[in-house]
């Protein structure tokens, strides 16, 4: 058959996400390639109790159709937490529930991007965003990322010259680099955006996973109507329930609603109710403390090995939270080659390549430290050492 | 703020779905406008048991990320049911799980439609499809629908002259008309498509709701590689869980996977597991018999009132299943006027207008008969009678 596929489909980058998920599950492989929360930190009992309560108290409502905007008590909880934790002034009418924050990437690009329009992103940037955005056939414009966040000179230049409808970034514990924007960078972004018609789309999937438990002031606090945020329960409660959200000004929410309704009517109502019930009945902060103390320890182990075992062979970022760090490779070693060689040693790492909207990423690899325990991290890093040595490094 | 929204957003028809959902829930209003399954037919206890089993036996897996394709045992169940019930030859690798079959509308349009491309549809056609497709800026080409299904002469003309990438239709108990394609029409569609590069996208959301419990041979059986189907558990188990699927040839599935992954990574895994468990532990056929006997009785009551009370004032279709019928209005009465007048009498009906990709629908209204019990149907129809009389009919 000669199916008539749309031009946008040939614009899709080769998908790494699916491949890395299947690699992660290959028996015997220690995977630093995925982005999975640690399975033993999922509160199965707590969520089960919440589910039972929902079925008993409001089962037939939870199983029925609902409205596109999302469950109001859940949106109120999210707004309230933003306001208390980050000093924002969010209303529940500015919050919408989506199927995991990945859906925000699709819908935000959908409402803002005509073919050929410019989308701004970090370099390197989140690969799931590159995939989602690519289907809207944009011209990507990237801004370099260092330990302080995006380069604000480059960013200002981009906003002035290309006037993108939005710039997408992850200011906290970025994926893939683990880097965090300094407060100065955040403030400067707000200043640059003032008076422009560019929106800073701040993906805060990892913000709650600060090792020091201190909230960072979001870019949104400096950007006002030029800022939107997305968030997710995937990293702090359970990814399998696919509950994320967007927080945006009313005018954007109105367009977002049209796109969300056309996309799938509404998000899973049963899980929205279970999540809301869980949040009422449990202490989220205490749960997050448990997660961050484990991830922080795992990150520390990985960093120590980086410094001891790999010394001058690999450079690395120093995450203050989240689930990832980025390592730089010595000259002459391709991340794609190391990926294959490491896999032969039964350890999976992710080449930087899919994190670049243009070319790049041959000289770095992403490490996930949330999903392997400390023993596995040690063993995995030893295997990586063997892979590097086999490449003469 | 002067946000830079994409051109496609101005292509969006005025949304009726959201409005009718809010109308449906206004106290005192009897609604024939929505498309909700009857709440008292939801098997809350059965789904609760399934949920408890999932949490107990495989909770941490169900709460974790999974792959884009969907839960394999659920896909196997769907393929198996297609093969046993409809005599198809589906494999689980041709089935993908989505967030309710509305998501298929979005993703199918996404993989097939460049701006200006032709999309074929029934006239009248499903409003959720018009909304989803509109965001891909197509040129709609519609084919008239009568009691035998789409007009195959018009359809052949469309396929030959416009060569659309796909034609979207609902052969069983169509939304909004309640009409069902004859077997002759289905066969003819298969013949017309042979050798063409047009796909018939067969939305079978209602196929299980045949009042006579007899399966109709799907268009897919005649169209082969030119056929794709979508289905849903929303009408037979629970819409709030948002579990639907697509069944398509491998080459389409491959593109679909890319689009689905970019859209939201994967569908809610917890609910996929709960659904699969529910299907293993319960007799779906017996549950469906219960639903169809209720809907069939409600449809009968509505049809009798149509014939007795409205006689020569309203014409109507004669559904063999599903949840909807379409009524034709007398000359000079606008469906939009009747909609407003009926609402003043505390009964909601849906004007035909949003079911037309071009103009149309001022002379008909859609009735839902699944969500109001027989007493409510009687009362609601009396209120409608009052509304009609107030318009001099």
HADDOCK unambig.tbl for C-alpha pairs under 7 A between the chains (distance, minus, plus):
assign (segid A and resid 1 and name CA) (segid B and resid 197 and name CA) 6.77 0.50 0.50
assign (segid A and resid 1 and name CA) (segid B and resid 225 and name CA) 6.94 0.50 0.50
assign (segid A and resid 2 and name CA) (segid B and resid 197 and name CA) 5.66 0.50 0.50
assign (segid A and resid 3 and name CA) (segid B and resid 165 and name CA) 6.99 0.50 0.50
assign (segid A and resid 3 and name CA) (segid B and resid 197 and name CA) 5.65 0.50 0.50
assign (segid A and resid 4 and name CA) (segid B and resid 112 and name CA) 6.22 0.50 0.50
assign (segid A and resid 4 and name CA) (segid B and resid 165 and name CA) 5.28 0.50 0.50
assign (segid A and resid 4 and name CA) (segid B and resid 197 and name CA) 6.93 0.50 0.50
assign (segid A and resid 5 and name CA) (segid B and resid 111 and name CA) 5.72 0.50 0.50
assign (segid A and resid 5 and name CA) (segid B and resid 112 and name CA) 4.38 0.50 0.50
assign (segid A and resid 5 and name CA) (segid B and resid 113 and name CA) 6.98 0.50 0.50
assign (segid A and resid 6 and name CA) (segid B and resid 111 and name CA) 5.47 0.50 0.50
assign (segid A and resid 6 and name CA) (segid B and resid 112 and name CA) 4.56 0.50 0.50
assign (segid A and resid 6 and name CA) (segid B and resid 113 and name CA) 5.00 0.50 0.50
assign (segid A and resid 6 and name CA) (segid B and resid 114 and name CA) 5.21 0.50 0.50
assign (segid A and resid 7 and name CA) (segid B and resid 114 and name CA) 6.51 0.50 0.50
assign (segid A and resid 9 and name CA) (segid B and resid 111 and name CA) 6.27 0.50 0.50
assign (segid A and resid 18 and name CA) (segid B and resid 67 and name CA) 6.81 0.50 0.50
assign (segid A and resid 21 and name CA) (segid B and resid 67 and name CA) 7.00 0.50 0.50
assign (segid A and resid 36 and name CA) (segid B and resid 65 and name CA) 6.84 0.50 0.50
assign (segid A and resid 39 and name CA) (segid B and resid 60 and name CA) 6.16 0.50 0.50
assign (segid A and resid 39 and name CA) (segid B and resid 64 and name CA) 6.93 0.50 0.50
assign (segid A and resid 42 and name CA) (segid B and resid 60 and name CA) 6.39 0.50 0.50
assign (segid A and resid 44 and name CA) (segid B and resid 55 and name CA) 6.68 0.50 0.50
assign (segid A and resid 44 and name CA) (segid B and resid 59 and name CA) 5.76 0.50 0.50
assign (segid A and resid 44 and name CA) (segid B and resid 60 and name CA) 6.13 0.50 0.50
assign (segid A and resid 48 and name CA) (segid B and resid 52 and name CA) 6.86 0.50 0.50
assign (segid A and resid 48 and name CA) (segid B and resid 55 and name CA) 5.94 0.50 0.50
assign (segid A and resid 52 and name CA) (segid B and resid 48 and name CA) 6.86 0.50 0.50
assign (segid A and resid 55 and name CA) (segid B and resid 44 and name CA) 6.68 0.50 0.50
assign (segid A and resid 55 and name CA) (segid B and resid 48 and name CA) 5.92 0.50 0.50
assign (segid A and resid 59 and name CA) (segid B and resid 44 and name CA) 5.76 0.50 0.50
assign (segid A and resid 60 and name CA) (segid B and resid 39 and name CA) 6.15 0.50 0.50
assign (segid A and resid 60 and name CA) (segid B and resid 42 and name CA) 6.38 0.50 0.50
assign (segid A and resid 60 and name CA) (segid B and resid 44 and name CA) 6.13 0.50 0.50
assign (segid A and resid 62 and name CA) (segid B and resid 240 and name CA) 6.04 0.50 0.50
assign (segid A and resid 63 and name CA) (segid B and resid 238 and name CA) 5.23 0.50 0.50
assign (segid A and resid 63 and name CA) (segid B and resid 239 and name CA) 6.07 0.50 0.50
assign (segid A and resid 63 and name CA) (segid B and resid 240 and name CA) 4.12 0.50 0.50
assign (segid A and resid 63 and name CA) (segid B and resid 241 and name CA) 6.19 0.50 0.50
assign (segid A and resid 64 and name CA) (segid B and resid 39 and name CA) 6.94 0.50 0.50
assign (segid A and resid 64 and name CA) (segid B and resid 238 and name CA) 6.17 0.50 0.50
assign (segid A and resid 64 and name CA) (segid B and resid 239 and name CA) 5.27 0.50 0.50
assign (segid A and resid 64 and name CA) (segid B and resid 240 and name CA) 4.52 0.50 0.50
assign (segid A and resid 65 and name CA) (segid B and resid 36 and name CA) 6.85 0.50 0.50
assign (segid A and resid 65 and name CA) (segid B and resid 239 and name CA) 5.35 0.50 0.50
assign (segid A and resid 65 and name CA) (segid B and resid 240 and name CA) 5.00 0.50 0.50
assign (segid A and resid 67 and name CA) (segid B and resid 18 and name CA) 6.79 0.50 0.50
assign (segid A and resid 99 and name CA) (segid B and resid 264 and name CA) 6.25 0.50 0.50
assign (segid A and resid 100 and name CA) (segid B and resid 264 and name CA) 6.53 0.50 0.50
assign (segid A and resid 102 and name CA) (segid B and resid 263 and name CA) 6.67 0.50 0.50
assign (segid A and resid 102 and name CA) (segid B and resid 264 and name CA) 4.93 0.50 0.50
assign (segid A and resid 102 and name CA) (segid B and resid 265 and name CA) 6.74 0.50 0.50
assign (segid A and resid 103 and name CA) (segid B and resid 263 and name CA) 5.35 0.50 0.50
assign (segid A and resid 103 and name CA) (segid B and resid 264 and name CA) 4.59 0.50 0.50
assign (segid A and resid 106 and name CA) (segid B and resid 262 and name CA) 6.76 0.50 0.50
assign (segid A and resid 106 and name CA) (segid B and resid 263 and name CA) 5.30 0.50 0.50
assign (segid A and resid 111 and name CA) (segid B and resid 5 and name CA) 5.69 0.50 0.50
assign (segid A and resid 111 and name CA) (segid B and resid 6 and name CA) 5.45 0.50 0.50
assign (segid A and resid 111 and name CA) (segid B and resid 9 and name CA) 6.26 0.50 0.50
assign (segid A and resid 112 and name CA) (segid B and resid 4 and name CA) 6.22 0.50 0.50
assign (segid A and resid 112 and name CA) (segid B and resid 5 and name CA) 4.38 0.50 0.50
assign (segid A and resid 112 and name CA) (segid B and resid 6 and name CA) 4.55 0.50 0.50
assign (segid A and resid 113 and name CA) (segid B and resid 5 and name CA) 6.99 0.50 0.50
assign (segid A and resid 113 and name CA) (segid B and resid 6 and name CA) 4.99 0.50 0.50
assign (segid A and resid 114 and name CA) (segid B and resid 6 and name CA) 5.22 0.50 0.50
assign (segid A and resid 114 and name CA) (segid B and resid 7 and name CA) 6.51 0.50 0.50
assign (segid A and resid 128 and name CA) (segid B and resid 262 and name CA) 6.67 0.50 0.50
assign (segid A and resid 131 and name CA) (segid B and resid 262 and name CA) 5.64 0.50 0.50
assign (segid A and resid 132 and name CA) (segid B and resid 262 and name CA) 4.38 0.50 0.50
assign (segid A and resid 132 and name CA) (segid B and resid 263 and name CA) 6.38 0.50 0.50
assign (segid A and resid 165 and name CA) (segid B and resid 3 and name CA) 6.98 0.50 0.50
assign (segid A and resid 165 and name CA) (segid B and resid 4 and name CA) 5.28 0.50 0.50
assign (segid A and resid 197 and name CA) (segid B and resid 1 and name CA) 6.77 0.50 0.50
assign (segid A and resid 197 and name CA) (segid B and resid 2 and name CA) 5.65 0.50 0.50
assign (segid A and resid 197 and name CA) (segid B and resid 3 and name CA) 5.64 0.50 0.50
assign (segid A and resid 197 and name CA) (segid B and resid 4 and name CA) 6.92 0.50 0.50
assign (segid A and resid 225 and name CA) (segid B and resid 1 and name CA) 6.95 0.50 0.50
assign (segid A and resid 238 and name CA) (segid B and resid 63 and name CA) 5.24 0.50 0.50
assign (segid A and resid 238 and name CA) (segid B and resid 64 and name CA) 6.17 0.50 0.50
assign (segid A and resid 239 and name CA) (segid B and resid 63 and name CA) 6.08 0.50 0.50
assign (segid A and resid 239 and name CA) (segid B and resid 64 and name CA) 5.28 0.50 0.50
assign (segid A and resid 239 and name CA) (segid B and resid 65 and name CA) 5.36 0.50 0.50
assign (segid A and resid 240 and name CA) (segid B and resid 62 and name CA) 6.04 0.50 0.50
assign (segid A and resid 240 and name CA) (segid B and resid 63 and name CA) 4.14 0.50 0.50
assign (segid A and resid 240 and name CA) (segid B and resid 64 and name CA) 4.54 0.50 0.50
assign (segid A and resid 240 and name CA) (segid B and resid 65 and name CA) 5.01 0.50 0.50
assign (segid A and resid 240 and name CA) (segid B and resid 268 and name CA) 5.72 0.50 0.50
assign (segid A and resid 240 and name CA) (segid B and resid 269 and name CA) 4.91 0.50 0.50
assign (segid A and resid 240 and name CA) (segid B and resid 270 and name CA) 5.89 0.50 0.50
assign (segid A and resid 241 and name CA) (segid B and resid 63 and name CA) 6.21 0.50 0.50
assign (segid A and resid 241 and name CA) (segid B and resid 268 and name CA) 5.14 0.50 0.50
assign (segid A and resid 241 and name CA) (segid B and resid 269 and name CA) 6.30 0.50 0.50
assign (segid A and resid 241 and name CA) (segid B and resid 270 and name CA) 5.90 0.50 0.50
assign (segid A and resid 242 and name CA) (segid B and resid 268 and name CA) 5.42 0.50 0.50
assign (segid A and resid 262 and name CA) (segid B and resid 106 and name CA) 6.76 0.50 0.50
assign (segid A and resid 262 and name CA) (segid B and resid 128 and name CA) 6.67 0.50 0.50
assign (segid A and resid 262 and name CA) (segid B and resid 131 and name CA) 5.63 0.50 0.50
assign (segid A and resid 262 and name CA) (segid B and resid 132 and name CA) 4.37 0.50 0.50
assign (segid A and resid 263 and name CA) (segid B and resid 102 and name CA) 6.66 0.50 0.50
assign (segid A and resid 263 and name CA) (segid B and resid 103 and name CA) 5.35 0.50 0.50
assign (segid A and resid 263 and name CA) (segid B and resid 106 and name CA) 5.30 0.50 0.50
assign (segid A and resid 263 and name CA) (segid B and resid 132 and name CA) 6.37 0.50 0.50
assign (segid A and resid 264 and name CA) (segid B and resid 99 and name CA) 6.26 0.50 0.50
assign (segid A and resid 264 and name CA) (segid B and resid 100 and name CA) 6.54 0.50 0.50
assign (segid A and resid 264 and name CA) (segid B and resid 102 and name CA) 4.94 0.50 0.50
assign (segid A and resid 264 and name CA) (segid B and resid 103 and name CA) 4.60 0.50 0.50
assign (segid A and resid 265 and name CA) (segid B and resid 102 and name CA) 6.74 0.50 0.50
assign (segid A and resid 268 and name CA) (segid B and resid 240 and name CA) 5.70 0.50 0.50
assign (segid A and resid 268 and name CA) (segid B and resid 241 and name CA) 5.14 0.50 0.50
assign (segid A and resid 268 and name CA) (segid B and resid 242 and name CA) 5.41 0.50 0.50
assign (segid A and resid 269 and name CA) (segid B and resid 240 and name CA) 4.91 0.50 0.50
assign (segid A and resid 269 and name CA) (segid B and resid 241 and name CA) 6.31 0.50 0.50
assign (segid A and resid 270 and name CA) (segid B and resid 240 and name CA) 5.87 0.50 0.50
assign (segid A and resid 270 and name CA) (segid B and resid 241 and name CA) 5.90 0.50 0.50
